[in-house]
Structures are given as structure tokens and as C-alpha cells.
């Protein structure tokens, strides 16, 4: 059974631009092979609970290499019997709306 998890990690005291840190975190996600969708405010992962949580832990540890403090926020959508929901959730809304949403 897979879960959807949206998470973000904010390193504290690193200034206003954190794109170099985000790039390192995204490399971990991409290399993991897990299904993901990046957005301007965080990243959504889809996979088995332990695998997803392990990847988030790796990402948090990567951020902590350069920061004395980091805030990690996690939202979990756990629904029995559903798979490949990253795209399907948006498609469902688009069908109901009768139009494509901006990507």
C-alpha cells in the first residue's frame, strides 16, 4: 500500500536563497527512483511508508550538513487500495472541473 507525503525542509539561518540546498535534496529524491512531484513550496512523494520516510530522513540529514537548525513539515495522505495518486488526484479534479489546470 502506498502513501502520498508532501514535505518541505527549511534550513534556518542560511539566508533567503536556499536553492543549492534544495538541489542537493532533489538529487536524493531523483536518485531514489521514487515517484515524486516537486512544487514551489515542497515535494510530494508516493511510495511505501518506510521507504518514503527513509527518503525524507535522508533529505533532512542532507540539509543539516549546512545548518544548525532545520524545520521539516510533513503531510501524509494514507488511503487504502489506491495507487499512483500523484497524477490521478489532479486528473480527477480536472475531470470534475471540465478543464485542465495550470501545471
C-alpha positions, -999 to +999 in steps of 0.1 A: +000+000+000+014+034-009+010+068+007+013+103-005+035+126+015+041+163+010+071+176+028+093+207+030+126+213+048+137+248+057+172+254+069+174+281+095+200+309+093+210+303+057+197+335+041+168+339+017+181+317-012+182+280-004+182+267-040+217+250-036+204+230-006+171+222-024+191+210-054+210+185-032+177+173-016+162+168-050+192+148-062+185+124-033+148+121-043+156+116-080+183+090-074+159+071-050+137+062-080+105+070-060+076+087-077+076+124-069+063+158-079+082+190-070+064+222-064+074+257-053+066+250-017+077+214-012+077+180-028+052+152-029+064+116-027+044+084-033+055+050-021+056+026+008+056+042+042+090+031+053+106+040+020+091+074+019+100+082+055+136+070+049+140+093+019+126+123+040+151+114+067+180+114+042+168+148+029+166+162+064+201+149+072+214+165+040+200+199+050+215+196+085+250+192+070+250+230+064+225+242+091+224+243+128+186+240+127+161+229+101+123+227+102+107+198+084+070+198+077+052+166+067+016+160+055+006+124+049-023+111+028-029+074+036-057+058+015-063+021+013-065+005-021-053+034-042-020+036-061-004+062-085-023+090-069+001+119-076-013+125-111-047+109-106-058+133-078-053+163-101-068+145-131-100+138-110-104+175-102-098+184-139-125+160-150-149+174-125-140+210-135-141+202-172-107+217-180-070+213-175-053+230-146-022+250-149+010+230-143 
